[in-house]
Amino acid sequence: MVKAPSRVSPRTSGAGLYPVLSLLFIACCVCTAQSHRVLSSPTRESLRGLSTPSREIFWASGTHGTYLRSLDGGLSWTVGQVPDAEGLDFRDVEAFDAETAYLLSIGNGDLSRIYKTRDGGRHWTLQFTNREPKGFYDCMAFWDSEHGIALGDPVDGQVELIATEDGGKSWQALPAVSRPRVLAGESGSFAASGTCIAVQSPGHIWFATGGQHARVWHSPDWGSTWQSAETPLAHGQDSSGIFSIAFEDEGHGVIAGGDYKNPEQGGTNLAFTQDGGKTWQVAEATPQWYFSAVSFSPGKSGAGLLAVGSTRAGFLRGKTWQKVWNLSLNAVRFYAPGKAIAVGPQGRIVLFTGLH
């Protein structure tokens, strides 16, 4: 199991008109401030992995062994392919600076792998290859550049979890006795955006499932013990459940999902917790469509979140959508308060600003 890091009715005449005009002006400013810009992309590959270690440094990943890096806040990108990985689909990238990044590929058996670079992608080291034929890894998360955990679908009813505490030099399976067992029909997690698992220090881990059940599992102790919670998110089909989970701190989190085969289907596709995942309440915002990824704006709690999916992207603050865009996207990350980046099919890269 992972050990703790060492650091650990308006009036229309007279004076009454001016307040009304002022309010309308303010409202228009708010609406127009929330905008998006589609960036020039160097690839047509489908992108699902995304990491934003700073305001200027972004990494993305996708099909055919592809990775992208920007050092200027998305204005320009370099694209590369990991050697001998042209058959791999990198659904998750976790980066820490311009030089250090991990990639996770998905697939049955040895298609599930983890690579690492220490020199900005000039060289990649294969750190982990799944040797379980029934295994399928979905996502990973890190507390810091040395301590991380990766999540795989259940094998014979038990969730696969591996961890590193030495920067990926070794990845060890968590003891079988401490790994959760799923319920009948609970299909595991979704490798939609690299966000089916989340961590917070010290030692907190959450991951989400789908299928006949949509549950959140939580460990407060680096994976030694686990508790599960049923959630109100849409489920019942193999294509439905929780696709993304994010936490602002140890108590406040969000889950997002739905049915990816029926993306316009409304219902209970977004929910919040204020008690670390013990209980979940459906978001009051309507409509709700399918979401593949969700991200909190950093800074003051309650600043808002951005949720994306195959038909819509929406910025939520409080109980209402402040802005909705007709965009097909797979993954999203805030990189500064009010600013986010998202990626999607055919190499799509989008910057969002004014999300306050």
C-alpha positions as CSV (number, residue, x, y, z in Angstrom):
1,M,0.0,0.0,0.0
2,V,1.1,3.6,-0.4
3,K,3.0,5.2,2.4
4,A,2.6,8.9,3.3
5,P,5.1,11.2,1.6
6,S,7.7,12.9,3.8
7,R,6.2,16.4,3.1
8,V,3.3,15.9,3.4
9,S,-41.6,44.9,-13.0
10,P,-38.9,47.4,-13.7
11,R,-39.8,51.1,-14.0
12,T,-39.5,52.6,-17.5
13,S,-39.2,56.3,-16.7
14,G,-37.4,58.6,-14.3
15,A,-34.6,57.4,-12.0
16,G,-35.9,53.9,-11.9
17,L,-34.7,53.3,-15.5
18,Y,-31.0,53.6,-14.6
19,P,-30.7,50.8,-12.1
20,V,-32.5,48.5,-14.5
21,L,-30.1,49.4,-17.4
22,S,-27.2,48.9,-15.1
23,L,-28.3,45.5,-14.1
24,L,-28.8,44.5,-17.7
25,F,-25.4,45.8,-18.6
26,I,-23.8,43.8,-15.8
27,A,-25.7,40.6,-16.8
28,C,-24.5,41.0,-20.4
29,C,-21.0,41.5,-19.3
30,V,-21.2,38.3,-17.2
31,C,-22.6,36.3,-20.1
32,T,-20.1,37.5,-22.7
33,A,-17.1,37.1,-20.3
34,Q,-17.6,33.3,-20.2
35,S,-16.1,32.4,-23.5
36,H,-14.2,29.7,-25.4
37,R,-11.6,29.5,-28.1
38,V,-10.8,26.5,-30.2
39,L,-7.0,26.2,-30.5
40,S,-4.9,25.1,-33.5
41,S,-4.0,21.4,-32.9
42,P,-1.1,19.5,-34.3
43,T,-3.0,16.2,-34.4
44,R,-6.3,14.6,-35.4
45,E,-6.0,11.8,-32.9
46,S,-8.8,11.4,-30.3
47,L,-7.6,13.0,-27.0
48,R,-8.7,11.9,-23.6
49,G,-5.8,12.4,-21.2
50,L,-5.1,15.9,-19.9
51,S,-2.9,17.4,-17.2
52,T,-2.2,21.1,-16.2
53,P,0.7,21.3,-13.8
54,S,0.9,25.1,-14.2
55,R,-0.7,28.1,-15.9
56,E,1.6,27.6,-18.9
57,I,2.4,23.9,-19.0
58,F,-0.2,21.5,-20.4
59,W,0.1,17.9,-21.4
60,A,-2.5,15.8,-23.3
61,S,-2.6,12.2,-24.6
62,G,-4.7,10.0,-26.9
63,T,-4.8,7.3,-29.5
64,H,-2.0,5.7,-31.4
65,G,0.6,6.4,-28.7
66,T,0.1,10.1,-29.0
67,Y,1.1,12.8,-26.4
68,L,1.1,16.6,-26.7
69,R,2.9,19.3,-24.7
70,S,2.5,23.1,-24.5
71,L,4.8,25.4,-22.6
72,D,3.0,28.6,-23.4
73,G,-0.6,28.1,-22.2
74,G,-1.8,26.3,-25.3
75,L,-0.7,28.8,-27.9
76,S,1.7,26.3,-29.5
77,W,2.1,22.5,-29.1
78,T,4.6,19.8,-29.8
79,V,3.2,16.4,-30.6
80,G,5.0,13.0,-30.3
81,Q,4.5,9.3,-30.3
82,V,5.9,7.0,-27.7
83,P,8.3,4.5,-29.4
84,D,6.7,1.1,-30.1
85,A,3.4,2.4,-28.7
86,E,1.5,3.2,-31.9
87,G,-1.1,0.6,-31.0
88,L,-1.8,2.1,-27.6
89,D,-4.6,4.4,-26.4
90,F,-3.3,6.8,-23.7
91,R,-6.4,7.7,-21.7
92,D,-4.6,9.4,-18.9
93,V,-1.6,11.7,-18.5
94,E,-0.4,13.0,-15.1
95,A,2.3,15.7,-15.4
96,F,4.2,17.6,-12.8
97,D,6.3,20.1,-14.8
98,A,7.6,20.6,-18.3
99,E,9.8,17.5,-18.1
100,T,8.1,14.9,-15.9
101,A,4.9,13.1,-16.9
102,Y,3.3,9.6,-16.7
103,L,1.1,8.1,-19.4
104,L,-1.4,5.3,-18.9
105,S,-2.8,3.2,-21.8
106,I,-5.9,1.2,-21.6
107,G,-6.9,-2.2,-22.9
108,N,-7.1,-5.9,-22.1
109,G,-4.0,-7.6,-20.8
110,D,-0.7,-6.1,-21.8
111,L,-2.3,-3.2,-23.6
112,S,-2.6,-1.6,-20.2
113,R,0.7,0.0,-19.5
114,I,2.3,3.0,-17.7
115,Y,5.2,5.0,-19.1
116,K,7.2,7.9,-17.7
117,T,9.4,10.7,-19.1
118,R,11.9,12.8,-17.2
119,D,13.0,14.9,-20.2
120,G,9.8,16.3,-21.7
121,G,9.1,13.3,-23.9
122,R,12.4,12.9,-25.6
123,H,12.7,9.5,-23.9
124,W,10.0,7.3,-22.3
125,T,10.5,4.4,-19.8
126,L,8.0,1.6,-19.7
127,Q,7.3,1.2,-16.0
128,F,4.4,-1.2,-15.8
129,T,2.8,-3.8,-18.1
130,N,-0.4,-5.6,-17.0
131,R,0.2,-9.3,-17.0
132,E,-3.3,-10.3,-16.0
133,P,-5.2,-11.3,-19.2
134,K,-8.5,-10.4,-17.7
135,G,-7.1,-7.1,-16.4
136,F,-8.0,-3.6,-17.9
137,Y,-6.6,-0.4,-16.3
138,D,-8.6,2.8,-16.5
139,C,-7.0,5.7,-14.8
140,M,-4.4,6.9,-12.3
141,A,-3.8,9.7,-9.8
142,F,-0.8,11.1,-7.8
143,W,-0.3,12.8,-4.5
144,D,3.1,14.0,-5.8
145,S,5.6,13.0,-8.4
146,E,6.7,10.0,-6.4
147,H,3.5,8.7,-4.9
148,G,0.7,7.5,-7.1
149,I,-2.0,4.9,-7.6
150,A,-3.6,3.3,-10.7
151,L,-7.1,1.7,-10.9
152,G,-8.2,-1.3,-13.0
153,D,-11.5,-3.1,-13.6
154,P,-12.4,-6.0,-11.3
155,V,-10.8,-9.3,-12.0
156,D,-12.8,-12.2,-10.6
157,G,-14.9,-9.7,-8.7
158,Q,-12.0,-7.8,-7.1
159,V,-10.8,-4.3,-8.1
160,E,-7.3,-4.0,-9.4
161,L,-5.2,-1.4,-7.7
162,I,-1.4,-0.8,-8.0
163,A,0.7,1.9,-6.3
164,T,4.1,3.4,-6.4
165,E,6.1,5.3,-3.8
166,D,9.3,5.7,-5.7
167,G,8.3,7.6,-8.8
168,G,7.2,4.5,-10.7
169,K,10.4,2.6,-10.5
170,S,8.2,-0.1,-9.0
171,W,4.4,-0.6,-9.1
172,Q,3.0,-2.9,-6.5
173,A,-0.5,-4.4,-6.2
174,L,-2.3,-3.4,-3.0
175,P,-2.8,-6.5,-0.8
176,A,-5.7,-8.6,-1.9
177,V,-7.2,-8.5,1.5
178,S,-7.6,-4.7,1.3
179,R,-8.8,-4.4,-2.3
180,P,-12.6,-3.8,-2.7
181,R,-14.9,-6.4,-4.2
182,V,-17.7,-5.3,-6.5
183,L,-21.4,-6.3,-6.5
184,A,-22.9,-8.4,-9.2
185,G,-23.4,-6.3,-12.4
186,E,-21.1,-3.6,-11.1
187,S,-18.9,-3.4,-14.2
188,G,-16.0,-1.4,-12.8
189,S,-14.8,2.0,-13.8
190,F,-14.8,4.0,-17.1
191,A,-11.6,4.9,-18.9
192,A,-13.3,8.0,-20.4
193,S,-11.0,10.9,-19.3
194,G,-8.5,9.6,-16.8
195,T,-10.7,10.9,-13.9
196,C,-12.3,7.8,-12.5
197,I,-10.0,8.1,-9.5
198,A,-9.1,11.1,-7.2
199,V,-6.7,11.6,-4.3
200,Q,-6.2,14.2,-1.6
201,S,-3.5,14.3,1.1
202,P,-3.0,12.8,3.5
203,G,-3.8,9.4,2.1
204,H,-7.3,9.8,0.8
205,I,-8.4,7.9,-2.3
206,W,-11.8,7.8,-4.1
207,F,-12.8,5.9,-7.2
208,A,-16.1,5.5,-9.0
209,T,-18.0,2.6,-10.7
210,G,-20.8,2.0,-13.1
211,G,-23.1,-0.7,-14.6
212,Q,-25.9,-2.1,-12.4
213,H,-24.5,0.1,-9.6
214,A,-23.0,3.5,-9.4
215,R,-20.9,3.6,-6.3
216,V,-18.0,5.6,-4.8
217,W,-15.3,3.9,-2.8
218,H,-13.2,5.8,-0.3
219,S,-10.1,5.0,1.5
220,P,-8.7,7.4,4.2
221,D,-5.5,5.5,4.7
222,W,-3.6,5.0,1.5
223,G,-5.8,2.0,0.4
224,S,-5.6,-0.1,3.6
225,T,-9.3,0.1,4.3
226,W,-12.3,1.0,2.1
227,Q,-15.9,2.1,2.5
228,S,-18.5,2.3,-0.3
229,A,-21.5,4.5,-0.9
230,E,-24.4,4.1,-3.3
231,T,-25.0,7.3,-5.3
232,P,-28.1,8.6,-7.1
233,L,-26.4,8.8,-10.5
234,A,-28.0,7.1,-13.5
235,H,-27.1,3.4,-13.8
236,G,-28.5,0.1,-14.8
237,Q,-26.7,-0.4,-18.2
238,D,-23.2,-1.3,-18.9
239,S,-22.8,2.1,-20.6
240,S,-24.0,4.1,-17.6
241,G,-22.7,5.1,-14.2
242,I,-20.1,7.5,-12.8
243,F,-17.5,8.5,-15.4
244,S,-15.6,11.2,-13.4
245,I,-14.9,12.1,-9.8
246,A,-13.2,15.2,-8.4
247,F,-12.6,16.6,-4.9
248,E,-11.8,20.2,-3.8
249,D,-10.6,18.9,-0.4
250,E,-11.2,16.0,1.9
251,G,-14.9,16.8,2.3
252,H,-16.2,18.4,-0.9
253,G,-16.5,16.5,-4.1
254,V,-18.5,15.9,-7.3
255,I,-19.3,12.9,-9.5
256,A,-20.5,13.1,-13.1
257,G,-21.6,10.6,-15.6
258,G,-24.8,9.2,-17.3
259,D,-25.1,6.9,-20.3
260,Y,-22.6,7.5,-23.0
261,K,-24.7,5.6,-25.5
262,N,-27.6,8.1,-24.8
263,P,-25.8,11.4,-24.2
264,E,-28.9,13.6,-24.5
265,Q,-30.8,11.6,-22.0
266,G,-31.4,13.8,-18.9
267,G,-31.7,12.7,-15.4
268,T,-29.4,12.3,-12.4
269,N,-26.0,12.8,-14.0
270,L,-24.3,15.1,-11.5
271,A,-24.1,14.9,-7.7
272,F,-22.2,16.5,-4.8
273,T,-20.9,15.4,-1.4
274,Q,-20.0,17.5,1.6
275,D,-18.9,14.6,3.8
276,G,-16.1,13.0,2.0
277,G,-18.3,10.8,-0.1
278,K,-20.4,9.2,2.6
279,T,-23.6,10.7,1.0
280,W,-24.3,12.2,-2.3
281,Q,-27.0,14.8,-3.4
282,V,-28.2,15.3,-7.0
283,A,-27.3,18.7,-8.4
284,E,-30.3,20.9,-8.9
285,A,-29.1,22.3,-12.2
286,T,-31.1,21.4,-15.3
287,P,-30.8,20.0,-17.8
288,Q,-28.3,17.3,-17.2
289,W,-26.8,15.4,-20.0
290,Y,-24.0,12.9,-20.2
291,F,-20.7,14.0,-18.7
292,S,-17.3,12.3,-19.3
293,A,-15.3,14.6,-17.1
294,V,-15.7,17.3,-14.5
295,S,-13.2,19.8,-12.9
296,F,-13.5,22.3,-10.0
297,S,-12.2,25.8,-10.5
298,P,-9.3,26.3,-8.0
299,G,-9.4,28.9,-5.3
300,K,-12.4,29.7,-3.1
301,S,-14.7,26.7,-2.5
302,G,-17.9,27.0,-4.5
303,A,-16.2,29.0,-7.3
304,G,-17.8,26.7,-9.9
305,L,-17.1,23.7,-12.1
306,L,-16.9,22.8,-15.7
307,A,-18.4,19.6,-17.0
308,V,-17.9,18.2,-20.5
309,G,-19.3,15.4,-22.6
310,S,-19.9,14.2,-26.1
311,T,-22.6,16.8,-26.8
312,R,-22.3,19.6,-24.3
313,A,-19.9,21.5,-22.1
314,G,-21.4,23.5,-19.2
315,F,-20.1,25.9,-16.5
316,L,-22.0,25.5,-13.2
317,R,-21.9,27.9,-10.3
318,G,-24.4,27.3,-7.5
319,K,-27.6,25.7,-8.7
320,T,-27.7,27.0,-12.3
321,W,-25.7,26.6,-15.5
322,Q,-24.0,29.9,-16.1
323,K,-23.1,29.0,-19.7
324,V,-23.5,26.0,-22.0
325,W,-21.6,25.3,-25.2
326,N,-22.5,22.8,-28.0
327,L,-19.1,21.1,-28.0
328,S,-18.0,17.5,-28.1
329,L,-15.2,17.0,-25.5
330,N,-13.7,14.2,-23.5
331,A,-11.6,15.7,-20.7
332,V,-11.3,19.0,-18.9
333,R,-8.9,20.6,-16.3
334,F,-8.8,24.0,-14.8
335,Y,-5.3,25.5,-14.9
336,A,-6.1,28.8,-13.0
337,P,-9.1,30.3,-11.3
338,G,-11.7,30.9,-14.0
339,K,-9.6,29.3,-16.8
340,A,-9.8,25.8,-18.1
341,I,-8.7,23.7,-21.0
342,A,-10.5,20.7,-22.6
343,V,-9.6,18.1,-25.2
344,G,-11.7,15.9,-27.4
345,P,-12.1,13.9,-30.6
346,Q,-10.0,14.6,-33.7
347,G,-7.4,16.5,-31.8
348,R,-9.8,19.2,-30.5
349,I,-8.3,21.6,-27.9
350,V,-10.5,24.3,-26.4
351,L,-9.6,27.1,-23.9
352,F,-12.3,28.5,-21.6
353,T,-12.0,31.8,-19.8
354,G,-14.1,34.0,-17.5
355,L,-15.5,31.1,-15.6
356,H,-16.3,33.0,-12.4
